[in-house]
Amino acid sequence: MYTFKGNSYRSVASGTRGKLSTLQISNEHCKAEISLFGAHLLSFIPCADNIDRLWVSPSAIYDKSKPIRGGVPICWPWFGPMYPYSEKSSETIPAHGFVRTQDWHLVEIVESSTETRITLQPTQLGLYEFSEHLSVSLVISFSDKCSLKLITENNSLEPAKITAALHTYFNITDINRTSIQGIEGKYIDQTKNGTVTEQSLPYSINDETDRIHLQDQSNQFNEIEVKGAQTTINIAQQGHDSVVVWNPWAEKSKSMLDMGQDAYLSMLCVEASITQGLIVEGKQQHSLIQVIS
């Protein structure tokens, strides 16, 4: 039983992974774990089948020296190798923003008969020339589904531009027996210098993959299905302008110390993303949402 602000919660307990503090969730619908470092969701296991829908590398590092490999990294307020609107050089700017490599604090726990809801916020804002008036919070709801809502709020009168992503690593058992439904059309191939390519169907992964699927009027990518060897993962998304599909494949996996040589076989990233730049108007907010079931 976890105590927070003088209240006790039956579905939340404190835990650790390596040197990291975690929250362990266990209710009648699921089990899950969140690292307070990066507000990083590490596990979501529905009680219906006791199979974790998220993948975390067996070589992941839990000492705050680098982001955790796997789970759901939070990329904000930029997504990618550097923030494209800053004059700073790429050498001084961390990839995927500054919130995934800092501790977040617990804001609220709400329990009901149907779900456990946890709200977290980062401890530091206004880094790398970003306005301190631009804030973010993460609300994760645990039931037979797992809902992640990344809320950006602009507390100033001036508009602000962001990119972001819920960089989710899914546990798919065998990449060679996995297909994706609900994503089609053209994509930007990051492995081929941004070449625009038509997605072949059925959508399977058979080499290094780093694709940005941009939404348009005909392709909204709101409902996606990942059919694996043992499970089917349903993904519902809102607030995104694109979906990123990523798998490093064999050669790159070998070069990543926290990935593991054969780790690419059992993971696939399908990411609710804002890649084109979103304007958050003054005194407004935006929610990037991914629901896993």
C-alpha positions in Angstrom: 0.0 0.0 0.0 1.4 3.4 -1.1 1.0 6.6 0.9 1.0 9.9 -0.8 0.0 13.3 0.7 -1.3 11.5 3.7 -3.6 9.2 1.7 -3.1 5.4 1.3 -3.6 3.7 -2.1 -4.3 0.0 -2.3 -3.3 -0.4 -6.0 0.0 1.5 -5.9 3.3 0.5 -4.2 6.8 1.9 -4.3 9.6 -0.2 -6.0 13.0 0.1 -7.6 14.8 -1.0 -10.8 18.5 -0.7 -10.4 19.0 2.8 -8.9 15.7 4.1 -10.1 12.5 4.6 -8.0 9.4 3.2 -9.5 5.7 3.0 -8.9 4.2 -0.5 -9.1 0.5 -0.7 -10.0 -1.6 -3.7 -9.4 -5.4 -3.6 -9.6 -8.0 -6.2 -10.7 -7.4 -5.4 -14.4 -3.6 -5.2 -14.8 -0.2 -4.9 -13.4 2.2 -2.1 -14.4 5.4 -0.2 -13.4 6.5 3.4 -14.0 10.0 4.8 -13.4 9.9 8.3 -11.9 13.1 8.9 -13.9 11.7 10.1 -17.2 8.0 9.3 -16.2 8.9 6.1 -18.1 6.2 3.4 -18.4 8.2 0.1 -18.1 5.5 -2.5 -18.1 1.8 -3.1 -18.8 0.5 -6.6 -18.1 -3.3 -7.2 -18.5 -4.6 -9.7 -16.0 -6.6 -11.4 -18.8 -3.5 -13.1 -20.2 -0.5 -11.9 -18.1 1.5 -11.0 -21.2 3.4 -7.7 -21.0 2.5 -5.5 -24.0 5.7 -3.5 -23.5 9.3 -4.4 -24.3 12.3 -3.3 -22.2 15.8 -4.3 -23.2 17.5 -6.9 -21.1 20.5 -4.6 -21.3 18.7 -1.5 -20.3 20.6 0.8 -17.9 18.9 1.9 -14.7 21.3 4.4 -13.1 20.2 7.8 -14.7 23.3 7.9 -16.9 21.2 7.6 -20.0 17.5 7.1 -21.0 16.0 3.7 -20.4 15.9 1.5 -23.5 12.4 0.3 -24.0 8.9 0.9 -22.5 7.5 4.3 -23.3 10.1 7.1 -23.4 8.6 10.6 -23.3 10.0 12.8 -26.1 9.3 16.5 -25.4 9.4 19.4 -26.3 11.2 18.1 -29.4 11.4 14.7 -31.1 14.5 13.7 -33.0 18.2 14.3 -32.8 17.9 18.1 -32.1 15.3 20.8 -31.8 14.9 22.2 -35.3 13.9 25.7 -34.2 16.9 26.4 -32.0 20.1 28.2 -33.0 22.1 25.9 -30.7 24.3 23.2 -32.3 23.3 19.6 -32.3 26.3 18.8 -30.0 24.8 20.7 -27.1 21.2 19.5 -27.5 20.1 16.1 -26.3 18.1 13.9 -28.6 14.3 13.7 -28.0 14.1 16.6 -25.6 15.0 17.1 -21.9 12.3 15.4 -19.9 13.2 11.8 -20.5 16.5 12.2 -18.6 15.2 13.9 -15.4 13.1 12.9 -12.4 9.4 13.6 -12.5 7.3 14.2 -9.4 4.0 12.6 -8.5 1.1 15.0 -8.7 -1.9 12.9 -8.2 -3.2 9.3 -7.7 -6.9 8.6 -8.3 -8.3 5.1 -7.7 -11.7 3.8 -8.6 -13.3 0.4 -9.2 -12.5 0.7 -12.9 -9.0 2.2 -13.1 -5.9 3.6 -11.4 -4.9 7.0 -12.7 -1.5 8.6 -12.1 -0.4 12.1 -13.0 3.3 13.1 -13.2 5.2 16.3 -14.0 8.9 17.0 -14.7 10.9 18.8 -12.1 12.7 21.1 -14.5 11.2 23.3 -17.3 12.6 26.1 -19.4 15.8 24.3 -20.5 17.6 24.9 -23.8 16.0 28.3 -24.2 12.4 27.0 -23.9 10.0 29.2 -22.0 9.2 28.2 -18.5 5.6 29.0 -19.3 5.5 25.9 -21.5 4.7 23.0 -19.2 3.9 19.3 -19.6 2.2 16.6 -17.6 1.7 12.9 -18.2 -1.5 11.2 -17.2 -1.5 7.4 -17.3 -4.7 5.4 -16.7 -4.5 1.7 -15.9 -7.5 -0.6 -16.5 -7.9 -3.5 -19.0 -6.4 -0.8 -21.3 -3.4 1.5 -20.7 -4.0 5.2 -21.7 -1.1 7.7 -21.9 -2.0 11.3 -22.3 0.9 13.8 -22.7 -0.5 17.3 -22.0 1.3 20.4 -23.2 0.1 23.6 -21.7 1.1 27.1 -22.8 0.7 29.4 -19.8 1.9 32.5 -21.7 0.1 34.7 -24.2 2.7 33.9 -26.9 2.4 30.9 -29.2 5.0 28.1 -28.8 6.1 25.4 -31.3 6.8 21.9 -30.2 7.4 18.4 -31.6 6.9 15.3 -29.4 6.3 11.6 -29.2 5.2 8.7 -27.1 8.1 6.5 -28.2 6.4 3.1 -27.4 8.4 -0.2 -27.6 5.9 -3.1 -28.1 6.7 -6.7 -27.1 6.0 -8.7 -30.2 7.9 -12.0 -29.5 9.0 -12.5 -33.1 9.5 -9.7 -35.6 9.5 -12.2 -38.5 5.9 -13.2 -37.6 4.5 -9.7 -37.0 2.4 -7.5 -39.2 0.9 -4.0 -38.8 -2.6 -3.1 -39.9 -4.1 0.5 -40.1 -1.0 2.1 -41.6 -0.7 2.5 -45.4 0.2 5.1 -48.0 3.5 7.0 -48.4 6.1 7.3 -45.8 9.4 9.2 -45.3 12.3 6.6 -45.1 14.8 7.8 -42.6 17.2 5.0 -43.5 17.4 6.3 -47.1 17.9 10.0 -46.5 14.3 10.9 -46.3 13.2 9.2 -49.6 9.4 9.1 -49.9 8.3 5.5 -50.5 4.9 3.8 -50.9 4.2 1.3 -48.1 3.7 -2.2 -49.4 1.0 -4.4 -47.9 0.8 -6.5 -45.9 3.0 -4.3 -43.6 5.8 -6.5 -42.3 9.3 -5.7 -41.0 12.3 -7.4 -42.6 15.2 -5.0 -42.4 16.2 -1.8 -40.5 13.1 0.4 -40.3 12.8 4.1 -39.4 9.7 5.4 -41.2 7.6 8.5 -40.6 4.0 8.0 -41.8 2.5 11.5 -42.2 -1.3 11.8 -41.7 -3.5 13.3 -44.4 -7.3 13.4 -45.0 -7.3 9.8 -46.2 -4.9 8.3 -43.7 -5.4 9.4 -40.0 -3.8 6.4 -38.3 -6.1 6.6 -35.3 -6.6 2.8 -35.0 -3.6 0.5 -35.5 -3.3 -3.2 -34.9 0.0 -5.0 -34.4 -0.4 -8.8 -34.9 2.4 -10.7 -33.3 3.1 -14.4 -32.9 1.4 -14.7 -29.5 -0.7 -11.5 -29.1 -2.6 -8.8 -31.0 -2.0 -5.3 -29.7 -4.6 -2.6 -30.5 -3.4 1.0 -30.5 -5.7 4.0 -30.5 -4.1 7.5 -31.0 -5.2 11.1 -30.9 -3.4 14.5 -31.2 -0.6 13.2 -33.5 0.3 14.3 -37.0 2.3 11.1 -37.8 3.2 7.7 -36.7 6.9 6.5 -36.5 7.7 2.8 -37.0 11.1 1.8 -35.9 13.2 -1.3 -35.6 17.1 -1.1 -35.6 17.5 -4.7 -37.0 20.5 -6.9 -36.6 23.5 -4.7 -37.4 22.5 -1.6 -35.6 21.4 -3.7 -32.5 24.9 -5.0 -32.2 26.3 -1.4 -32.0 23.9 -0.3 -29.3 25.2 -1.4 -25.9 21.8 -1.1 -24.1 20.0 -3.0 -26.9 21.4 -6.5 -27.1 22.5 -8.4 -30.1 19.2 -10.2 -30.9 16.9 -7.7 -29.2 15.4 -6.5 -32.5 13.6 -9.8 -32.9 11.3 -9.2 -30.0 10.4 -5.5 -30.2 8.8 -3.0 -32.5 8.3 0.8 -31.9 5.0 2.3 -33.1 5.0 5.9 -31.9 2.3 8.4 -31.6 4.2 11.4 -32.9 4.2 15.1 -33.7 7.0 15.5 -36.3 5.8 18.5 -38.3 5.8 21.1 -35.6 2.7 22.0 -33.6 1.8 25.5 -32.6 0.3 25.7 -29.1 -1.4 29.0 -28.8 -1.2 31.2 -25.7 -3.3 30.0 -22.8 -4.1 26.8 -24.7 -3.2 23.1 -24.3 -2.7 20.1 -26.4 -3.0 16.4 -25.6 -1.0 13.6 -27.4 -2.7 10.3 -26.6 -2.0 6.6 -27.1 -4.2 3.8 -25.7 -2.9 0.3 -25.6 -5.3 -2.7 -25.4 
